[in-house]
Amino acid sequence: KMDDDGDDDIPHLSSHALAALQEFYLEQQQREGMKTSQGFNQYAVGSIEEDWQLSQFWYNDETASCLANEVVVAAGKGGRIACVSAPSVYQKLKEQDGKDFSVCILEYDRRFSVYGEEFIFYDYNHPLNLPENLLPHSFDIVIADPPYLSEECLQKTAETIKYLTKGKILLCTGAIMEEQAAKHLGVKICKFIPKHSRNLANEFRCYVNYASGLD
């Protein structure tokens, strides 16, 4: 049994300091676009800010929704979806609160670990350094957006994609990567043009290896 006065050691903030702290957190939430009229939506695209040092550029809402809808249809009822370096699609899938599919996010940025067991730390430099419970060919579709427009990055990410997928691949990368995408993944360019919340200097495209709704 604890002493009755055992909680005297717990530091207590003054009401002024507490108010200042609450104000700081509120401003931080607003600054990061986390506060919505319905309250905080942890899955809203942009709820975690882009980090340009990690070459992060989020899709705009329309593109994220379109790609999320595409992978749900491609995965089929009860399908498993892997989002490799494509967190805004993962967030949009979680916003749908779908009961007919499951999804996980493979991502280098550990801020996304707030999503719990569905988060898998992923470094494309070690493409097969994956948890043992992530079985080969266990996903109905893999959507991937390699962080860099380089053949090395694409080639290593392709190893991960081919390990995870049962067959279907949706790749999002620059238009200049068309040849390399075909070479490493056997994917073809789609008519659909993905857009980002901030304009990118490089033209961006989607590539698939199956009959998709993106044409």
VEXDRENKOL-86227 format. One record per atom (N, C-alpha, C): residue number from 1; residue in three letters; atom name; x, y, z. Coordinates in steps of 0.05 Angstrom, whole numbers, plus 32768, in hexadecimal, padded with zeros to 4 digits. Example, Ala and Ser with C-alpha at 12.3 -4.5 7.8 and 13.67 -1.06 7.14 Angstrom:
BEGIN
1;ala;N;8108;7F8E;809C
1;ala;CA;80F6;7FA6;809C
1;ala;C;8108;7FBE;809C
2;ser;N;8101;7FD3;808E
2;ser;CA;8111;7FEB;808F
2;ser;C;8102;8001;809D
***
This chain:
BEGIN
1;lys;N;8011;7FE8;8000
1;lys;CA;8000;8000;8000
1;lys;C;8012;8019;8000
2;met;N;800B;802C;7FEE
2;met;CA;801B;8044;7FED
2;met;C;8013;8056;8004
3;asp;N;8027;8067;800C
3;asp;CA;8021;807B;8021
3;asp;C;800C;808E;8016
4;asp;N;7FFC;8098;8028
4;asp;CA;7FE7;80AB;8020
4;asp;C;7FF4;80C4;8013
5;asp;N;800C;80CB;801C
5;asp;CA;8018;80E3;8011
5;asp;C;802C;80DC;7FFB
6;gly;N;802A;80C4;7FF0
6;gly;CA;803E;80BA;7FDD
6;gly;C;803E;80C9;7FC2
7;asp;N;8028;80D8;7FBD
7;asp;CA;8027;80E6;7FA3
7;asp;C;8032;8102;7FA5
8;asp;N;803D;8109;7FBC
8;asp;CA;8048;8124;7FBE
8;asp;C;805F;8129;7FAB
9;asp;N;806C;8113;7FA3
9;asp;CA;8084;8116;7F91
9;asp;C;807C;811B;7F74
10;ile;N;8062;8117;7F6D
10;ile;CA;805A;811B;7F52
10;ile;C;8059;8139;7F4C
11;pro;N;8068;8142;7F37
11;pro;CA;8069;815F;7F32
11;pro;C;804E;8168;7F27
12;his;N;8045;817F;7F30
12;his;CA;802C;818B;7F26
12;his;C;8032;81A5;7F18
13;leu;N;8027;81A8;7F00
13;leu;CA;802A;81C1;7EF2
13;leu;C;8017;81D6;7EFD
14;ser;N;8021;81EE;7EFE
14;ser;CA;800E;8204;7F05
14;ser;C;7FF9;8207;7EF0
15;ser;N;7FE3;8213;7EF7
15;ser;CA;7FCD;8215;7EE3
15;ser;C;7FD6;8226;7ECC
16;his;N;7FE7;823A;7ED1
16;his;CA;7FF2;824B;7EBB
16;his;C;8003;823A;7EA8
17;ala;N;8014;822A;7EB3
17;ala;CA;8026;8219;7EA2
17;ala;C;8016;8205;7E93
18;leu;N;8001;81FA;7EA0
18;leu;CA;7FF0;81E6;7E93
18;leu;C;7FE1;81F2;7E7C
19;ala;N;7FD7;820A;7E80
19;ala;CA;7FC8;8218;7E6A
19;ala;C;7FDB;821E;7E53
20;ala;N;7FF3;8226;7E59
20;ala;CA;8007;822C;7E44
20;ala;C;800E;8213;7E34
21;leu;N;8010;81FC;7E43
21;leu;CA;8017;81E3;7E36
21;leu;C;8000;81DA;7E24
22;gln;N;7FE7;81DD;7E2E
22;gln;CA;7FD0;81D5;7E1E
22;gln;C;7FCE;81E6;7E05
23;glu;N;7FD4;8200;7E08
23;glu;CA;7FD3;8212;7DF1
23;glu;C;7FE8;820A;7DDC
24;phe;N;8000;8202;7DE6
24;phe;CA;8015;81FA;7DD4
24;phe;C;800D;81E2;7DC4
25;tyr;N;8001;81CE;7DD2
25;tyr;CA;7FF8;81B5;7DC4
25;tyr;C;7FE2;81BB;7DB0
26;leu;N;7FD0;81CD;7DB7
26;leu;CA;7FBA;81D4;7DA5
26;leu;C;7FC5;81E2;7D8C
27;glu;N;7FD8;81F4;7D90
27;glu;CA;7FE4;8202;7D79
27;glu;C;7FF3;81EE;7D67
28;gln;N;8000;81DB;7D74
28;gln;CA;800F;81C7;7D65
28;gln;C;7FFC;81B6;7D54
29;gln;N;7FE6;81AE;7D60
29;gln;CA;7FD2;819F;7D51
29;gln;C;7FC7;81AE;7D39
30;gln;N;7FC1;81C8;7D3E
30;gln;CA;7FB6;81D8;7D28
30;gln;C;7FCB;81DC;7D12
31;arg;N;7FE4;81E0;7D1B
31;arg;CA;7FF9;81E5;7D07
31;arg;C;7FFD;81CD;7CF5
32;glu;N;7FFA;81B6;7D01
32;glu;CA;7FFE;819D;7CF1
32;glu;C;7FE5;8195;7CE3
33;gly;N;7FD0;81A5;7CE4
33;gly;CA;7FB8;819E;7CD6
33;gly;C;7FAA;8186;7CE2
34;met;N;7FAF;8181;7CFC
34;met;CA;7FA4;8169;7D08
34;met;C;7F88;816E;7D13
35;lys;N;7F81;8186;7D17
35;lys;CA;7F68;818C;7D24
35;lys;C;7F52;8190;7D10
36;thr;N;7F3E;817F;7D10
36;thr;CA;7F28;8182;7CFD
36;thr;C;7F0F;8189;7D0D
37;ser;N;7EFA;8190;7CFF
37;ser;CA;7EE1;8198;7D0C
37;ser;C;7ED5;8181;7D1C
38;gln;N;7EDC;8168;7D14
38;gln;CA;7ED1;8151;7D22
38;gln;C;7EE5;8148;7D38
39;gly;N;7EFA;8157;7D3C
39;gly;CA;7F0F;814E;7D4F
39;gly;C;7F26;8141;7D40
40;phe;N;7F3A;8139;7D4D
40;phe;CA;7F52;812F;7D41
40;phe;C;7F4D;8115;7D32
41;asn;N;7F54;8115;7D18
41;asn;CA;7F52;80FC;7D08
41;asn;C;7F6F;80F3;7D02
42;gln;N;7F78;80DF;7D10
42;gln;CA;7F94;80D7;7D0D
42;gln;C;7F9A;80CB;7CF2
43;tyr;N;7F85;80C4;7CE2
43;tyr;CA;7F8A;80B9;7CC8
43;tyr;C;7F87;80CD;7CB1
44;ala;N;7F81;80E6;7CB8
44;ala;CA;7F7E;80FA;7CA3
44;ala;C;7F99;80FE;7C95
45;val;N;7F97;80FF;7C7A
45;val;CA;7FB0;8105;7C6B
45;val;C;7FBA;8120;7C73
46;gly;N;7FD3;8121;7C7B
46;gly;CA;7FDF;813A;7C85
46;gly;C;7FDF;813C;7CA3
47;ser;N;7FD3;8128;7CB1
47;ser;CA;7FD3;8129;7CCF
47;ser;C;7FF0;8125;7CD9
48;ile;N;8001;8118;7CC9
48;ile;CA;801E;8118;7CCD
48;ile;C;802A;8128;7CB7
49;glu;N;8038;813D;7CBE
49;glu;CA;8042;814F;7CA9
49;glu;C;8058;8143;7C98
50;glu;N;805A;814C;7C7F
50;glu;CA;806F;8144;7C6D
50;glu;C;808A;814B;7C79
51;asp;N;809D;8139;7C76
51;asp;CA;80B9;8140;7C7D
51;asp;C;80C9;813E;7C63
52;trp;N;80D0;8155;7C58
52;trp;CA;80DE;8156;7C3F
52;trp;C;80F9;8149;7C40
53;gln;N;8105;8149;7C58
53;gln;CA;811F;813D;7C5A
53;gln;C;811D;811F;7C55
54;leu;N;8106;8114;7C5A
54;leu;CA;8101;80F7;7C54
54;leu;C;80F4;80F4;7C38
55;ser;N;80F4;8109;7C28
55;ser;CA;80E9;8109;7C0E
55;ser;C;80CB;8100;7C0F
56;gln;N;80BC;810D;7C21
56;gln;CA;80A0;8107;7C24
56;gln;C;808F;811C;7C17
57;phe;N;807D;8113;7C06
57;phe;CA;8069;8125;7BF9
57;phe;C;804F;8116;7BF8
58;trp;N;803B;8121;7C08
58;trp;CA;8022;8113;7C0A
58;trp;C;8010;8118;7BF1
59;tyr;N;8000;8104;7BEA
59;tyr;CA;7FEC;8108;7BD5
59;tyr;C;7FD7;811B;7BDE
60;asn;N;7FCA;8128;7BCB
60;asn;CA;7FB3;8138;7BD3
60;asn;C;7F9C;8125;7BD9
61;asp;N;7F87;812F;7BE4
61;asp;CA;7F71;811F;7BEE
61;asp;C;7F64;810E;7BD8
62;glu;N;7F60;811A;7BC1
62;glu;CA;7F53;810C;7BAB
62;glu;C;7F64;80F5;7BA1
63;thr;N;7F7F;80F9;7B9F
63;thr;CA;7F90;80E3;7B96
63;thr;C;7F92;80CD;7BAA
64;ala;N;7F95;80D4;7BC4
64;ala;CA;7F96;80C0;7BD9
64;ala;C;7F7C;80AF;7BD9
65;ser;N;7F65;80BC;7BD6
65;ser;CA;7F4C;80AE;7BD5
65;ser;C;7F4A;809B;7BBD
66;cys;N;7F52;80A5;7BA6
66;cys;CA;7F51;8095;7B8D
66;cys;C;7F63;807D;7B8F
67;leu;N;7F7B;8080;7B9A
67;leu;CA;7F8E;8069;7B9C
67;leu;C;7F84;8056;7BB2
68;ala;N;7F79;8060;7BC7
68;ala;CA;7F6E;804F;7BDC
68;ala;C;7F57;803E;7BD1
69;asn;N;7F45;804B;7BC2
69;asn;CA;7F2E;803C;7BB7
69;asn;C;7F38;8027;7BA3
70;glu;N;7F4C;802E;7B94
70;glu;CA;7F57;801B;7B80
70;glu;C;7F63;8002;7B8D
71;val;N;7F72;8006;7BA3
71;val;CA;7F7F;7FEE;7BAF
71;val;C;7F6A;7FDD;7BBE
72;val;N;7F55;7FE9;7BC8
72;val;CA;7F40;7FD9;7BD5
72;val;C;7F32;7FC7;7BC1
73;val;N;7F2C;7FD2;7BAA
73;val;CA;7F1F;7FC3;7B94
73;val;C;7F32;7FAD;7B8B
74;ala;N;7F4C;7FB4;7B87
74;ala;CA;7F60;7FA1;7B7D
74;ala;C;7F65;7F8B;7B91
75;ala;N;7F64;7F91;7BAB
75;ala;CA;7F69;7F7D;7BC0
75;ala;C;7F52;7F69;7BC2
76;gly;N;7F3A;7F72;7BBC
76;gly;CA;7F23;7F61;7BBE
76;gly;C;7F19;7F5F;7BDB
77;lys;N;7F02;7F52;7BDE
77;lys;CA;7EF6;7F50;7BF9
77;lys;C;7F08;7F40;7C0C
78;gly;N;7F0D;7F4B;7C23
78;gly;CA;7F1E;7F3E;7C36
78;gly;C;7F3C;7F40;7C2F
79;gly;N;7F42;7F51;7C1C
79;gly;CA;7F5E;7F53;7C11
79;gly;C;7F71;7F60;7C25
80;arg;N;7F8B;7F5B;7C20
80;arg;CA;7FA0;7F67;7C30
80;arg;C;7FB0;7F7A;7C1F
81;ile;N;7FB4;7F92;7C29
81;ile;CA;7FC1;7FA8;7C1B
81;ile;C;7FDA;7FB0;7C2A
82;ala;N;7FF0;7FB3;7C1B
82;ala;CA;8008;7FBE;7C27
82;ala;C;800E;7FD9;7C1A
83;cys;N;8012;7FEE;7C2B
83;cys;CA;801A;8008;7C21
83;cys;C;8038;800C;7C28
84;val;N;8048;800C;7C13
84;val;CA;8065;800F;7C17
84;val;C;806D;802C;7C11
85;ser;N;8075;803A;7C25
85;ser;CA;807C;8057;7C22
85;ser;C;8066;8067;7C15
86;ala;N;804D;8060;7C1B
86;ala;CA;8036;806E;7C11
86;ala;C;8022;8073;7C27
87;pro;N;802A;8083;7C3B
87;pro;CA;801A;8087;7C53
87;pro;C;7FFF;8095;7C4E
88;ser;N;7FFE;80A7;7C3A
88;ser;CA;7FE5;80B5;7C37
88;ser;C;7FCF;80A3;7C2C
89;val;N;7FD7;808E;7C1D
89;val;CA;7FC4;807A;7C14
89;val;C;7FBB;8069;7C2B
90;tyr;N;7FCE;8061;7C3C
90;tyr;CA;7FC7;8052;7C55
90;tyr;C;7FB3;8062;7C66
91;gln;N;7FB8;807C;7C69
91;gln;CA;7FA6;808C;7C7A
91;gln;C;7F8A;808D;7C6E
92;lys;N;7F89;8090;7C54
92;lys;CA;7F6F;8091;7C46
92;lys;C;7F60;8076;7C49
93;leu;N;7F6F;8061;7C48
93;leu;CA;7F63;8046;7C4B
93;leu;C;7F57;8044;7C68
94;lys;N;7F66;804D;7C7B
94;lys;CA;7F5D;804C;7C97
94;lys;C;7F45;805E;7C9C
95;glu;N;7F44;8074;7C8E
95;glu;CA;7F2D;8087;7C91
95;glu;C;7F14;8078;7C88
96;gln;N;7F16;8067;7C74
96;gln;CA;7EFF;8058;7C6A
96;gln;C;7EF4;8045;7C7F
97;asp;N;7F05;803E;7C92
97;asp;CA;7EFD;802B;7CA7
97;asp;C;7EF1;8012;7C9B
98;gly;N;7EFF;8008;7C86
98;gly;CA;7EF5;7FF1;7C78
98;gly;C;7EF6;7FD7;7C88
99;lys;N;7EE1;7FC7;7C87
99;lys;CA;7EE1;7FAD;7C94
99;lys;C;7EE9;7F97;7C80
100;asp;N;7EEA;7F9E;7C66
100;asp;CA;7EEE;7F8A;7C52
100;asp;C;7F0B;7F87;7C49
101;phe;N;7F1D;7F95;7C57
101;phe;CA;7F39;7F92;7C50
101;phe;C;7F4A;7F98;7C68
102;ser;N;7F63;7F8F;7C67
102;ser;CA;7F76;7F96;7C7C
102;ser;C;7F8E;7FA4;7C6E
103;val;N;7F9C;7FB5;7C7D
103;val;CA;7FB2;7FC5;7C71
103;val;C;7FC8;7FC8;7C85
104;cys;N;7FE1;7FCA;7C7B
104;cys;CA;7FF7;7FD1;7C8C
104;cys;C;8008;7FE6;7C7D
105;ile;N;8018;7FF4;7C8C
105;ile;CA;8029;800A;7C81
105;ile;C;8046;8004;7C87
106;leu;N;8056;8002;7C72
106;leu;CA;8073;7FFF;7C74
106;leu;C;807F;801A;7C6F
107;glu;N;808D;8025;7C84
107;glu;CA;8095;8041;7C82
107;glu;C;80AE;8045;7C93
108;tyr;N;80C0;8056;7C89
108;tyr;CA;80D9;805D;7C96
108;tyr;C;80D5;8070;7CAD
109;asp;N;80C1;8082;7CAA
109;asp;CA;80BC;8097;7CBD
109;asp;C;80AD;808C;7CD5
110;arg;N;80BB;808B;7CEC
110;arg;CA;80AF;807E;7D04
110;arg;C;8098;808E;7D10
111;arg;N;8093;80A6;7D06
111;arg;CA;807B;80B5;7D10
111;arg;C;8062;80A4;7D0A
112;phe;N;8063;8094;7CF5
112;phe;CA;804B;8084;7CEE
112;phe;C;8047;806C;7D00
113;ser;N;8059;8069;7D13
113;ser;CA;8055;8053;7D27
113;ser;C;803D;8058;7D38
114;val;N;8032;8071;7D37
114;val;CA;8019;8077;7D46
114;val;C;8002;8064;7D3D
115;tyr;N;8006;8058;7D25
115;tyr;CA;7FF1;8046;7D1B
115;tyr;C;7FF3;802A;7D25
116;gly;N;8005;8026;7D39
116;gly;CA;8005;800C;7D47
116;gly;C;8010;7FF5;7D37
117;glu;N;8002;7FDE;7D3A
117;glu;CA;800D;7FC5;7D2E
117;glu;C;800D;7FC5;7D10
118;glu;N;7FFE;7FD7;7D04
118;glu;CA;7FFD;7FD8;7CE6
118;glu;C;8016;7FE6;7CDB
119;phe;N;8025;7FF4;7CEC
119;phe;CA;803E;8001;7CE4
119;phe;C;8055;7FED;7CE4
120;ile;N;8064;7FED;7CCE
120;ile;CA;807C;7FDC;7CCC
120;ile;C;8093;7FEE;7CC4
121;phe;N;80A7;7FF0;7CD4
121;phe;CA;80BE;8001;7CCD
121;phe;C;80CB;7FF5;7CB4
122;tyr;N;80D1;8007;7CA0
122;tyr;CA;80DB;7FFD;7C86
122;tyr;C;80F0;8010;7C7C
123;asp;N;8107;8005;7C75
123;asp;CA;811D;8014;7C69
123;asp;C;8123;8007;7C4E
124;tyr;N;811F;8015;7C38
124;tyr;CA;8122;8009;7C1E
124;tyr;C;813E;7FFF;7C19
125;asn;N;8152;800A;7C28
125;asn;CA;816D;8001;7C25
125;asn;C;8171;7FE4;7C2E
126;his;N;815D;7FDA;7C3E
126;his;CA;815E;7FBE;7C47
126;his;C;8142;7FB2;7C40
127;pro;N;813E;7FAD;7C26
127;pro;CA;8123;7FA7;7C1C
127;pro;C;8116;7F8E;7C27
128;leu;N;8126;7F7B;7C31
128;leu;CA;8119;7F62;7C3C
128;leu;C;811D;7F60;7C5A
129;asn;N;8125;7F76;7C66
129;asn;CA;8127;7F77;7C83
129;asn;C;810B;7F7D;7C8F
130;leu;N;80FB;7F68;7C8F
130;leu;CA;80DE;7F6B;7C96
130;leu;C;80D8;7F58;7CAD
131;pro;N;80C3;7F5E;7CBD
131;pro;CA;80BC;7F4C;7CD3
131;pro;C;80B5;7F2F;7CC9
132;glu;N;80BB;7F1C;7CDA
132;glu;CA;80B6;7F00;7CD2
132;glu;C;8098;7EFA;7CCC
133;asn;N;8087;7F09;7CDA
133;asn;CA;806A;7F04;7CD6
133;asn;C;8060;7F10;7CBC
134;leu;N;8071;7F1E;7CAD
134;leu;CA;8069;7F29;7C93
134;leu;C;8070;7F14;7C7E
135;leu;N;805E;7F02;7C79
135;leu;CA;8064;7EEB;7C68
135;leu;C;8066;7EF3;7C4B
136;pro;N;8077;7EE4;7C3C
136;pro;CA;8079;7EEA;7C1F
136;pro;C;805F;7EE6;7C11
137;his;N;805A;7EF7;7BFD
137;his;CA;8042;7EF5;7BEC
137;his;C;8029;7EF3;7BFC
138;ser;N;8026;7F04;7C10
138;ser;CA;800F;7F03;7C22
138;ser;C;7FFC;7F1B;7C1E
139;phe;N;8002;7F2C;7C0B
139;phe;CA;7FF1;7F43;7C06
139;phe;C;7FE5;7F42;7BEA
140;asp;N;7FCB;7F48;7BE9
140;asp;CA;7FBD;7F47;7BCF
140;asp;C;7FC6;7F5D;7BBC
141;ile;N;7FCE;7F74;7BC7
141;ile;CA;7FD9;7F8A;7BB7
141;ile;C;7FED;7F99;7BC9
142;val;N;8002;7FA3;7BBC
142;val;CA;8015;7FB5;7BC9
142;val;C;8015;7FCF;7BB9
143;ile;N;8011;7FE5;7BC8
143;ile;CA;8014;7FFF;7BBC
143;ile;C;802D;800B;7BC8
144;ala;N;803E;8016;7BB6
144;ala;CA;8058;8020;7BBF
144;ala;C;805F;803A;7BB2
145;asp;N;806C;804B;7BC1
145;asp;CA;8074;8065;7BB7
145;asp;C;8091;806A;7BC1
146;pro;N;80A5;805F;7BB3
146;pro;CA;80C0;8061;7BBC
146;pro;C;80C8;807F;7BC1
147;pro;N;80D7;8084;7BD6
147;pro;CA;80DC;80A0;7BDD
147;pro;C;80EE;80B0;7BCA
148;tyr;N;80FE;80A2;7BBA
148;tyr;CA;8111;80B0;7BA9
148;tyr;C;810E;80A7;7B8C
149;leu;N;8112;80B9;7B79
149;leu;CA;8111;80B3;7B5D
149;leu;C;812C;80AA;7B54
150;ser;N;8134;8092;7B5D
150;ser;CA;814D;8087;7B54
150;ser;C;8149;8069;7B4F
151;glu;N;8158;805E;7B3C
151;glu;CA;8155;8042;7B36
151;glu;C;815C;8031;7B4E
152;glu;N;8170;8039;7B5E
152;glu;CA;8178;802A;7B75
152;glu;C;8161;8027;7B89
153;cys;N;8153;803E;7B8E
153;cys;CA;813D;803E;7BA1
153;cys;C;8126;802D;7B96
154;leu;N;8120;802F;7B7C
154;leu;CA;810B;8020;7B70
154;leu;C;8111;8002;7B71
155;gln;N;812A;7FFB;7B6A
155;gln;CA;8132;7FDF;7B69
155;gln;C;812F;7FD2;7B84
156;lys;N;8138;7FE0;7B99
156;lys;CA;8137;7FD4;7BB4
156;lys;C;811A;7FD3;7BBE
157;thr;N;810A;7FE8;7BB9
157;thr;CA;80EE;7FE7;7BC1
157;thr;C;80DF;7FD1;7BB2
158;ala;N;80E7;7FCC;7B99
158;ala;CA;80DB;7FB7;7B88
158;ala;C;80E0;7F9B;7B95
159;glu;N;80F6;7F97;7BA2
159;glu;CA;80FB;7F7E;7BB0
159;glu;C;80E6;7F7A;7BC6
160;thr;N;80E1;7F8F;7BD5
160;thr;CA;80CD;7F8E;7BEA
160;thr;C;80B1;7F88;7BDE
161;ile;N;80AA;7F96;7BCA
161;ile;CA;8090;7F93;7BBD
161;ile;C;808C;7F76;7BB4
162;lys;N;80A0;7F6C;7BA6
162;lys;CA;809E;7F50;7B9B
162;lys;C;809C;7F3B;7BB1
163;tyr;N;80A9;7F41;7BC7
163;tyr;CA;80A8;7F2F;7BDE
163;tyr;C;808C;7F2F;7BEA
164;leu;N;807F;7F46;7BEC
164;leu;CA;8066;7F49;7BFA
164;leu;C;804D;7F41;7BEA
165;thr;N;804E;7F47;7BD0
165;thr;CA;8035;7F45;7BC0
165;thr;C;8030;7F28;7BB6
166;lys;N;8016;7F22;7BB5
166;lys;CA;800D;7F09;7BA8
166;lys;C;800F;7F0D;7B89
167;gly;N;800F;7F26;7B81
167;gly;CA;8011;7F2B;7B64
167;gly;C;800C;7F49;7B5D
168;lys;N;7FF7;7F55;7B68
168;lys;CA;7FF0;7F70;7B5F
168;lys;C;8002;7F85;7B6B
169;ile;N;800A;7F98;7B5A
169;ile;CA;801C;7FAE;7B62
169;ile;C;8010;7FC8;7B57
170;leu;N;8010;7FDC;7B69
170;leu;CA;8009;7FF8;7B61
170;leu;C;8021;8009;7B6A
171;leu;N;8030;8013;7B56
171;leu;CA;8048;8023;7B5C
171;leu;C;8042;8040;7B55
172;cys;N;804A;8052;7B67
172;cys;CA;8048;806F;7B62
172;cys;C;8064;807B;7B63
173;thr;N;806C;8086;7B4D
173;thr;CA;8087;8092;7B4B
173;thr;C;8088;80A5;7B33
174;gly;N;809F;80B1;7B2E
174;gly;CA;80A2;80C5;7B19
174;gly;C;809E;80B9;7AFD
175;ala;N;8095;80CA;7AEB
175;ala;CA;8092;80C1;7ACF
175;ala;C;80AD;80B8;7AC3
176;ile;N;80C2;80C4;7ACD
176;ile;CA;80DD;80BE;7AC2
176;ile;C;80E6;80A1;7ACA
177;met;N;80D7;8094;7ADC
177;met;CA;80DE;8079;7AE5
177;met;C;80D0;8064;7AD5
178;glu;N;80C2;806B;7ABF
178;glu;CA;80B1;8058;7AB1
178;glu;C;80C1;803F;7AA8
179;glu;N;80D8;8043;7A9C
179;glu;CA;80E8;802C;7A93
179;glu;C;80F1;801A;7AAA
180;gln;N;80FB;8027;7ABF
180;gln;CA;8105;8017;7AD6
180;gln;C;80EE;8008;7AE4
181;ala;N;80D6;8015;7AE5
181;ala;CA;80BF;8008;7AF1
181;ala;C;80B7;7FEF;7AE2
182;ala;N;80B8;7FF0;7AC7
182;ala;CA;80B2;7FD9;7AB7
182;ala;C;80C7;7FC3;7ABA
183;lys;N;80E0;7FCC;7ABC
183;lys;CA;80F7;7FB9;7ABE
183;lys;C;80F6;7FAA;7AD9
184;his;N;80F1;7FB8;7AEF
184;his;CA;80F3;7FAC;7B09
184;his;C;80D9;7FA0;7B13
185;leu;N;80C2;7FAA;7B09
185;leu;CA;80A9;7FA0;7B14
185;leu;C;8095;7F97;7AFF
186;gly;N;809B;7F9B;7AE6
186;gly;CA;8089;7F94;7AD1
186;gly;C;806F;7FA3;7AD1
187;val;N;8070;7FBC;7AD9
187;val;CA;8058;7FCD;7ADB
187;val;C;8056;7FE1;7AC4
188;lys;N;803E;7FE8;7ABD
188;lys;CA;8039;7FFB;7AA7
188;lys;C;802C;8014;7AB1
189;ile;N;8031;802A;7AA4
189;ile;CA;8027;8045;7AAC
189;ile;C;8009;8046;7AA8
190;cys;N;7FFB;8054;7ABB
190;cys;CA;7FDE;8058;7AB9
190;cys;C;7FD8;8074;7AAF
191;lys;N;7FBF;8078;7AA7
191;lys;CA;7FB6;8093;7A9E
191;lys;C;7FB2;80A6;7AB6
192;phe;N;7FAB;809A;7ACD
192;phe;CA;7FA6;80AA;7AE5
192;phe;C;7FBF;80BA;7AED
193;ile;N;7FBC;80D4;7AF2
193;ile;CA;7FD2;80E5;7AFB
193;ile;C;7FCF;80EB;7B18
194;pro;N;7FE0;80E0;7B29
194;pro;CA;7FDF;80E6;7B46
194;pro;C;7FE8;8103;7B4B
195;lys;N;7FDA;8110;7B5E
195;lys;CA;7FE1;812B;7B66
195;lys;C;7FE9;812C;7B84
196;his;N;7FFA;813F;7B8A
196;his;CA;8004;8142;7BA6
196;his;C;7FF9;815C;7BB2
197;ser;N;7FFA;815D;7BCC
197;ser;CA;7FEF;8175;7BDA
197;ser;C;8001;818D;7BD4
198;arg;N;801A;8188;7BCE
198;arg;CA;802C;819D;7BC4
198;arg;C;8036;8195;7BA9
199;asn;N;8038;81A8;7B97
199;asn;CA;8041;81A1;7B7C
199;asn;C;805E;8197;7B7C
200;leu;N;8063;8181;7B6E
200;leu;CA;807E;8177;7B6B
200;leu;C;808A;817F;7B51
201;ala;N;80A4;8181;7B51
201;ala;CA;80B2;8189;7B38
201;ala;C;80B1;8172;7B23
202;asn;N;80B1;8159;7B2D
202;asn;CA;80B1;8143;7B1A
202;asn;C;8094;8139;7B15
203;glu;N;808F;8132;7AFC
203;glu;CA;8075;8127;7AF4
203;glu;C;8072;810B;7B01
204;phe;N;805B;8107;7B0E
204;phe;CA;8057;80EE;7B1D
204;phe;C;8043;80DD;7B0E
205;arg;N;8046;80C2;7B10
205;arg;CA;8033;80B0;7B03
205;arg;C;802F;8097;7B13
206;cys;N;801A;8088;7B0B
206;cys;CA;8014;806E;7B18
206;cys;C;801A;8058;7B04
207;tyr;N;8022;8041;7B0E
207;tyr;CA;8029;802A;7AFD
207;tyr;C;801C;8011;7B0A
208;val;N;8011;7FFF;7AF9
208;val;CA;8005;7FE7;7B04
208;val;C;800D;7FCF;7AF2
209;asn;N;8008;7FB7;7AFD
209;asn;CA;800D;7F9E;7AEE
209;asn;C;7FF3;7F8E;7AEC
210;tyr;N;7FDC;7F9B;7AEF
210;tyr;CA;7FC2;7F8D;7AED
210;tyr;C;7FAE;7FA0;7AE0
211;ala;N;7F97;7F96;7AD9
211;ala;CA;7F82;7FA7;7ACD
211;ala;C;7F76;7FB8;7AE3
212;ser;N;7F7D;7FD2;7AE4
212;ser;CA;7F75;7FE3;7AFA
212;ser;C;7F5F;7FF7;7AF1
213;gly;N;7F55;8005;7B05
213;gly;CA;7F41;801A;7B00
213;gly;C;7F4E;8035;7AFC
214;leu;N;7F69;8036;7AF8
214;leu;CA;7F77;804F;7AF6
214;leu;C;7F7C;8057;7AD9
215;asp;N;7F70;8048;7AC6
215;asp;CA;7F73;804F;7AA9
215;asp;C;7F59;805B;7A9E
***
